[in-house]
Amino acid sequence: MGFGLTDAQRDLRDDVREYARTEIAPRAAALDRNEEYPAAILDDLGDRRLTGLTLPEKYGGRDEGLVELAVVIEELSAAMMPVASALALHLGVATVVEHFGSERLREEFLPEMARFDTVGALGLSEDDAGSDKLAMETHAERDGDEWVLNGHKRWVTNFFDADTVLTYAKTGPDDEAPHNVSAFLVPTAAFEVDTVWDTLGARSVKSPRVSLSDVRVPAARLVGEEGEAYVQRGAVDTGVNLPARAVGLARSALDDTVTHVTDREQFGRRIGEFQGIRWRIAEMATRVDTARLLTLRAAARADRGADISHELSMAKIHATEAAVENTNKALQLHGGIGYTTERDVERYLRDARLLTIAGGPNELHRNTLADAVLGD
C-alpha cells in the first residue's frame, strides 16, 4: 500500500502550488473584500486545462484521476478556497455530462467546458430540499420534443459566470423515488434570480436562489436516462474535492501560524518556544496530515472503481472539522492581529465554516458512516 504521490503527481502539485502562490494568493484578500468573482484566475486555469482535469483527452481534458483532482484542489484552496470551489463544481457538472450524457452533448459541451469557455453550475438543492434532495419541488413535463420546467434552485454556485445549469427536476411520481428525477442542461439566461445572499465566507463566488417558470428545454438536453439522474449522480466521485478543499485551508492555517509564532516575540522569547504553543502547532500538523491521508485514500479507491461511501464520509467529516479547528486555532494564536483583515487567517476561518455544511452536512455523513460500520 503506497502512501506517496507518483513523480507525475508531485510535478502537477508543484506546478499548481507555484501558480497558486504567485497568482492567486496575492489577489485573494482583495477578491474576498470586493466580493469579486475570480474570473481571470479561472480563465488561466482553463488555459491550463485544469478545469477539464479529469475529462478524457478526446474532449480536451487532461484525463487525470481523482487523486490528481484532490491534489489540485488542495493547492488551489490553500491560496483561496472559493477558486477551488468554482473549479470543482464546474468540473462536477462536466463529469455528469461525460458519464451520462449523449455523445452529442459530450461533443457539444465538454471541449469548451475543459477550457472554461462554457461554465457549468449545479441546480440541485432547494428551499425544502437541502439534505433531503428527493423532497425537491422542481418538476419537468414532456411536451413533444421539449421538456417544460418549473420550480427553483438555491445555492447555485458559479451562476453569475455560468452558461448552463445542470438542473435536477422530478419527471415521475413520488412513489417511484428515487427513480423519478431527471437532469437537464438549462441555459442560465432561462432563470430569474430571486436572492443573492450576503454570506460569512466564500464571498467572491456567489450561490444565489434562482427560479424557472415554464422554461422549455429541448429533449436532447436531457442528461442520462429519464428518471435515473438522482441514482446516477451517486456514481460520480468528484465529491472528494470537498475534503481536499478543507485540507488546503487547514494547511494554510498551519503554515501562517508557524510563521507567526516564529517571528513574534513576547516576554523576551519567540512565542513558538512556549510549550503550550508548540503543542498546539503539533496538533494542527497532525490534523493536516490525517485529513490529507483520508482524502487521498478515498480518491485512490475511487480511481480503482471501489465504492467509497464509507471512506468519503470519513474524509469529509474529519477534514472539514480539521479545517475549522485549525483556522480557529490559527486566529487564536495570532492574537488580536488575527482578528483583522491584515492577516489571512480570519478569511480562512470564514471559508472553512462553510465546508462542514456544503456537500451534505457532517451530521448526514455521520449517519452514512455509521450505517457502513454497523452494516445497516
C-alpha positions as CSV (number, residue, x, y, z in Angstrom):
1,M,0.0,0.0,0.0
2,G,1.6,3.2,-1.2
3,F,1.3,6.5,0.8
4,G,3.2,8.7,-1.6
5,L,2.4,10.5,-4.8
6,T,4.0,9.5,-8.1
7,D,6.5,11.7,-9.8
8,A,3.9,13.0,-12.2
9,Q,1.5,13.8,-9.4
10,R,4.2,15.6,-7.5
11,D,5.1,17.6,-10.6
12,L,1.4,18.5,-11.0
13,R,1.2,19.5,-7.4
14,D,4.3,21.7,-7.5
15,D,3.1,23.4,-10.7
16,V,-0.3,24.3,-9.3
17,R,1.3,25.2,-5.9
18,E,3.6,27.7,-7.6
19,Y,0.7,29.2,-9.7
20,A,-1.5,29.5,-6.6
21,R,1.4,31.1,-4.6
22,T,2.2,33.7,-7.2
23,E,-1.1,34.4,-9.0
24,I,-3.9,33.6,-6.6
25,A,-2.7,34.3,-3.1
26,P,-1.7,37.9,-3.7
27,R,-5.2,38.6,-5.1
28,A,-7.3,36.6,-2.6
29,A,-7.9,39.2,0.1
30,A,-9.0,41.8,-2.4
31,L,-11.3,39.4,-4.3
32,D,-12.8,38.4,-1.0
33,R,-13.2,42.0,0.3
34,N,-14.7,43.2,-3.0
35,E,-16.8,40.1,-3.4
36,E,-15.4,39.8,-6.9
37,Y,-15.6,36.6,-9.0
38,P,-12.1,35.3,-9.8
39,A,-12.8,35.2,-13.5
40,A,-9.2,35.9,-14.7
41,I,-7.8,33.2,-12.4
42,L,-10.4,30.6,-13.6
43,D,-9.7,31.6,-17.2
44,D,-6.0,30.9,-16.6
45,L,-6.9,27.5,-15.1
46,G,-8.9,26.9,-18.2
47,D,-5.9,27.7,-20.4
48,R,-4.0,25.1,-18.4
49,R,-7.0,22.7,-18.9
50,L,-7.2,22.2,-15.1
51,T,-10.9,23.0,-15.5
52,G,-11.1,19.8,-17.5
53,L,-8.6,17.9,-15.3
54,T,-10.5,14.6,-15.1
55,L,-12.2,14.8,-18.5
56,P,-11.0,12.5,-21.3
57,E,-8.4,13.9,-23.7
58,K,-10.7,13.3,-26.7
59,Y,-12.9,16.1,-25.2
60,G,-10.0,18.4,-24.5
61,G,-9.4,17.3,-20.9
62,R,-6.2,16.0,-19.2
63,D,-7.6,12.5,-18.4
64,E,-6.3,12.6,-14.8
65,G,-7.7,10.7,-11.9
66,L,-9.4,11.7,-8.6
67,V,-6.1,11.6,-6.7
68,E,-4.9,14.3,-9.1
69,L,-8.1,16.2,-8.5
70,A,-7.6,16.1,-4.7
71,V,-4.1,17.3,-5.1
72,V,-5.0,20.2,-7.4
73,I,-8.0,21.3,-5.2
74,E,-5.8,21.3,-2.1
75,E,-3.3,23.6,-3.7
76,L,-6.0,26.0,-5.0
77,S,-7.8,26.0,-1.7
78,A,-4.7,26.7,0.2
79,A,-4.5,30.0,-1.7
80,M,-8.2,30.8,-2.0
81,M,-10.9,28.3,-1.2
82,P,-13.7,29.8,-3.5
83,V,-11.4,29.3,-6.5
84,A,-11.2,25.6,-5.7
85,S,-15.0,25.5,-5.2
86,A,-15.7,27.2,-8.5
87,L,-13.4,24.8,-10.4
88,A,-14.6,21.7,-8.6
89,L,-18.3,22.4,-9.0
90,H,-17.9,23.2,-12.7
91,L,-15.9,20.0,-13.2
92,G,-18.6,18.0,-11.3
93,V,-21.2,19.2,-13.8
94,A,-18.9,18.3,-16.7
95,T,-18.3,14.9,-15.2
96,V,-22.0,14.1,-15.1
97,V,-22.3,15.1,-18.8
98,E,-19.3,12.9,-19.6
99,H,-20.6,9.9,-17.7
100,F,-24.3,10.0,-18.6
101,G,-24.9,12.5,-21.4
102,S,-25.4,11.6,-25.0
103,E,-22.4,11.7,-27.4
104,R,-24.0,14.7,-29.0
105,L,-24.0,16.5,-25.6
106,R,-20.4,15.4,-24.9
107,E,-19.2,16.8,-28.2
108,E,-21.1,20.0,-27.8
109,F,-20.3,20.8,-24.2
110,L,-17.2,19.1,-23.0
111,P,-14.4,20.6,-25.1
112,E,-15.5,24.1,-24.1
113,M,-16.0,23.1,-20.5
114,A,-12.5,21.7,-20.4
115,R,-11.2,25.2,-21.3
116,F,-13.7,27.0,-19.1
117,D,-15.2,28.7,-22.2
118,T,-18.5,27.1,-21.2
119,V,-19.0,27.3,-17.5
120,G,-21.3,24.9,-15.6
121,A,-23.3,25.4,-12.4
122,L,-25.3,22.8,-10.4
123,G,-29.0,23.2,-9.7
124,L,-29.9,20.5,-7.1
125,S,-30.7,22.0,-3.7
126,E,-34.0,23.8,-3.0
127,D,-35.6,25.6,-0.1
128,D,-37.1,22.4,1.3
129,A,-34.7,20.0,-0.4
130,G,-31.4,20.5,1.4
131,S,-30.1,17.2,2.9
132,D,-33.3,15.6,1.6
133,K,-32.8,16.1,-2.1
134,L,-35.8,13.9,-3.0
135,A,-38.1,16.5,-1.5
136,M,-37.4,18.8,-4.4
137,E,-40.4,20.5,-5.9
138,T,-38.9,21.5,-9.3
139,H,-40.7,19.4,-11.9
140,A,-40.5,18.9,-15.7
141,E,-43.2,17.7,-18.0
142,R,-42.7,16.4,-21.5
143,D,-44.3,18.3,-24.4
144,G,-43.4,16.8,-27.7
145,D,-39.7,17.3,-28.4
146,E,-39.4,19.6,-25.3
147,W,-39.5,19.5,-21.6
148,V,-41.2,22.3,-19.6
149,L,-39.6,23.1,-16.3
150,N,-41.0,24.9,-13.3
151,G,-39.5,25.4,-9.9
152,H,-36.5,26.9,-8.2
153,K,-33.0,26.1,-7.1
154,R,-30.7,27.5,-4.4
155,W,-27.0,27.6,-3.7
156,V,-26.3,27.6,-7.5
157,T,-22.5,28.2,-7.3
158,N,-20.9,29.8,-10.3
159,F,-24.3,31.0,-11.6
160,F,-23.3,34.6,-12.5
161,D,-20.5,33.4,-14.6
162,A,-22.1,30.2,-15.8
163,D,-23.5,29.4,-19.2
164,T,-25.5,26.3,-18.3
165,V,-27.0,24.9,-15.1
166,L,-27.3,21.1,-14.6
167,T,-30.8,21.2,-13.3
168,Y,-32.5,18.3,-11.5
169,A,-36.3,18.0,-11.7
170,K,-38.9,15.4,-10.9
171,T,-40.3,13.7,-14.0
172,G,-42.2,11.0,-12.3
173,P,-44.5,10.5,-9.2
174,D,-43.1,10.4,-5.7
175,D,-43.9,6.8,-5.2
176,E,-41.3,6.0,-7.8
177,A,-38.5,7.7,-5.9
178,P,-35.6,7.8,-6.3
179,H,-36.3,6.8,-9.9
180,N,-38.3,9.9,-10.6
181,V,-35.7,12.6,-11.1
182,S,-34.1,13.7,-14.4
183,A,-31.3,16.1,-15.2
184,F,-31.3,18.8,-17.9
185,L,-28.8,21.3,-19.2
186,V,-30.6,24.6,-18.9
187,P,-29.2,28.0,-20.1
188,T,-28.6,30.4,-17.2
189,A,-30.5,33.0,-19.2
190,A,-33.7,31.0,-18.7
191,F,-33.6,31.6,-14.9
192,E,-34.7,34.5,-12.8
193,V,-32.5,35.5,-9.9
194,D,-34.6,35.6,-6.6
195,T,-32.0,36.1,-3.9
196,V,-28.3,36.7,-3.6
197,W,-27.2,36.1,0.0
198,D,-24.6,38.0,1.9
199,T,-22.5,35.2,3.3
200,L,-20.0,34.8,6.1
201,G,-17.3,33.3,3.8
202,A,-16.8,32.3,0.1
203,R,-17.8,35.8,-0.7
204,S,-16.2,36.0,-4.2
205,V,-18.2,33.1,-5.6
206,K,-21.9,33.7,-5.2
207,S,-24.5,30.9,-4.9
208,P,-27.9,32.5,-5.4
209,R,-31.5,31.3,-5.4
210,V,-32.9,31.2,-8.9
211,S,-36.3,30.2,-10.4
212,L,-37.8,28.7,-13.6
213,S,-41.2,29.5,-15.0
214,D,-42.5,27.5,-17.9
215,V,-38.9,27.1,-19.3
216,R,-38.8,25.0,-22.4
217,V,-35.7,22.8,-22.9
218,P,-35.1,20.6,-25.9
219,A,-35.4,16.9,-25.2
220,A,-31.8,16.5,-26.4
221,R,-30.7,18.4,-23.3
222,L,-31.7,15.5,-21.1
223,V,-28.6,14.2,-19.4
224,G,-28.7,10.5,-18.7
225,E,-31.8,8.3,-18.6
226,E,-35.2,9.8,-17.8
227,G,-35.9,9.3,-14.1
228,E,-32.5,8.0,-13.2
229,A,-30.4,11.2,-12.7
230,Y,-30.5,11.1,-8.9
231,V,-29.4,7.5,-8.8
232,Q,-26.7,8.0,-11.4
233,R,-25.4,11.0,-9.5
234,G,-24.4,8.7,-6.7
235,A,-21.9,7.0,-9.1
236,V,-19.9,10.2,-9.5
237,D,-17.0,10.6,-7.0
238,T,-15.8,14.1,-7.7
239,G,-17.1,14.8,-4.2
240,V,-13.6,14.1,-3.0
241,N,-12.9,17.7,-3.8
242,L,-14.7,18.9,-0.7
243,P,-12.4,17.3,1.9
244,A,-9.5,18.4,-0.3
245,R,-10.6,22.0,0.0
246,A,-10.6,21.6,3.7
247,V,-7.1,20.1,3.7
248,G,-5.9,23.2,1.8
249,L,-7.4,25.6,4.4
250,A,-6.1,23.6,7.3
251,R,-2.6,23.6,5.8
252,S,-2.6,27.3,5.2
253,A,-3.7,28.0,8.7
254,L,-0.8,25.9,10.0
255,D,1.8,27.5,7.7
256,D,0.7,31.0,8.6
257,T,0.7,30.2,12.3
258,V,4.2,28.6,12.1
259,T,5.5,31.9,10.5
260,H,3.7,34.0,13.1
261,V,4.9,32.1,16.2
262,T,8.5,32.0,14.8
263,D,8.5,35.8,14.2
264,R,6.5,37.0,17.2
265,E,8.3,37.7,20.5
266,Q,6.7,38.3,23.9
267,F,8.4,38.2,27.3
268,G,11.8,38.2,25.6
269,R,11.2,34.9,23.7
270,R,9.7,33.8,20.4
271,I,6.2,32.6,21.3
272,G,6.9,29.4,19.4
273,E,9.3,28.5,22.2
274,F,6.5,28.2,24.7
275,Q,5.4,24.6,25.3
276,G,1.7,25.3,25.1
277,I,2.1,27.0,21.7
278,R,4.3,24.1,20.4
279,W,1.7,21.6,21.4
280,R,-1.0,23.5,19.5
281,I,1.3,23.5,16.4
282,A,1.8,19.8,16.7
283,E,-1.9,19.2,16.9
284,M,-2.5,21.4,13.9
285,A,0.1,19.5,11.9
286,T,-1.4,16.2,12.8
287,R,-4.9,17.3,11.6
288,V,-3.5,18.3,8.3
289,D,-1.7,15.0,7.6
290,T,-4.6,12.8,8.8
291,A,-7.1,14.8,6.8
292,R,-4.9,14.6,3.7
293,L,-4.4,10.8,4.1
294,L,-8.1,10.1,4.5
295,T,-8.9,12.3,1.4
296,L,-6.2,10.7,-0.8
297,R,-7.3,7.2,0.4
298,A,-10.9,7.9,-0.7
299,A,-9.7,9.3,-4.1
300,A,-7.3,6.4,-4.7
301,R,-10.1,3.9,-4.0
302,A,-12.4,5.7,-6.3
303,D,-9.8,5.6,-9.1
304,R,-9.7,1.9,-8.7
305,G,-13.5,1.7,-9.1
306,A,-14.3,0.9,-5.5
307,D,-17.4,2.1,-3.5
308,I,-16.1,5.0,-1.4
309,S,-19.3,5.9,0.6
310,H,-17.5,4.9,3.8
311,E,-14.2,6.5,3.0
312,L,-15.6,9.7,1.5
313,S,-17.8,10.3,4.6
314,M,-14.9,9.7,6.9
315,A,-12.7,12.1,4.9
316,K,-15.4,14.7,4.7
317,I,-16.1,14.7,8.4
318,H,-12.5,14.7,9.6
319,A,-11.1,17.1,7.0
320,T,-13.8,19.8,7.3
321,E,-13.7,19.7,11.1
322,A,-9.9,19.8,11.0
323,A,-10.1,22.9,8.8
324,V,-12.5,24.6,11.2
325,E,-10.3,23.7,14.2
326,N,-7.1,24.7,12.6
327,T,-8.3,28.0,11.3
328,N,-9.9,28.8,14.7
329,K,-6.6,27.9,16.5
330,A,-4.7,29.9,14.0
331,L,-6.7,33.0,14.7
332,Q,-6.3,32.5,18.5
333,L,-2.5,32.1,18.2
334,H,-2.2,35.2,16.0
335,G,-3.8,37.2,18.8
336,G,-5.6,40.5,18.0
337,I,-4.0,40.9,14.6
338,G,-5.6,37.6,13.6
339,Y,-9.0,39.1,14.1
340,T,-8.2,41.8,11.5
341,T,-8.1,41.6,7.7
342,E,-4.4,42.4,7.8
343,R,-3.9,38.6,8.1
344,D,-5.5,35.9,6.1
345,V,-6.4,33.6,9.0
346,E,-9.8,35.3,9.5
347,R,-10.7,34.6,5.9
348,Y,-9.6,31.0,6.2
349,L,-11.9,30.6,9.2
350,R,-14.9,32.2,7.4
351,D,-14.3,30.0,4.4
352,A,-13.7,26.8,6.4
353,R,-17.0,27.2,8.2
354,L,-18.9,26.5,5.0
355,L,-17.3,23.1,4.5
356,T,-19.0,21.2,7.4
357,I,-22.3,22.1,5.7
358,A,-21.6,22.0,2.0
359,G,-21.7,18.7,0.2
360,G,-24.1,17.3,2.8
361,P,-23.8,18.4,6.4
362,N,-21.5,16.4,8.6
363,E,-24.4,15.0,10.6
364,L,-25.7,13.3,7.4
365,H,-22.2,11.9,6.7
366,R,-22.0,10.5,10.2
367,N,-25.2,8.6,9.5
368,T,-23.7,7.3,6.3
369,L,-20.5,6.3,8.1
370,A,-22.4,4.6,11.0
371,D,-24.5,2.7,8.5
372,A,-21.4,1.4,6.8
373,V,-19.7,0.5,10.1
374,L,-22.7,-1.2,11.6
375,G,-23.7,-2.9,8.4
376,D,-27.2,-1.3,8.2
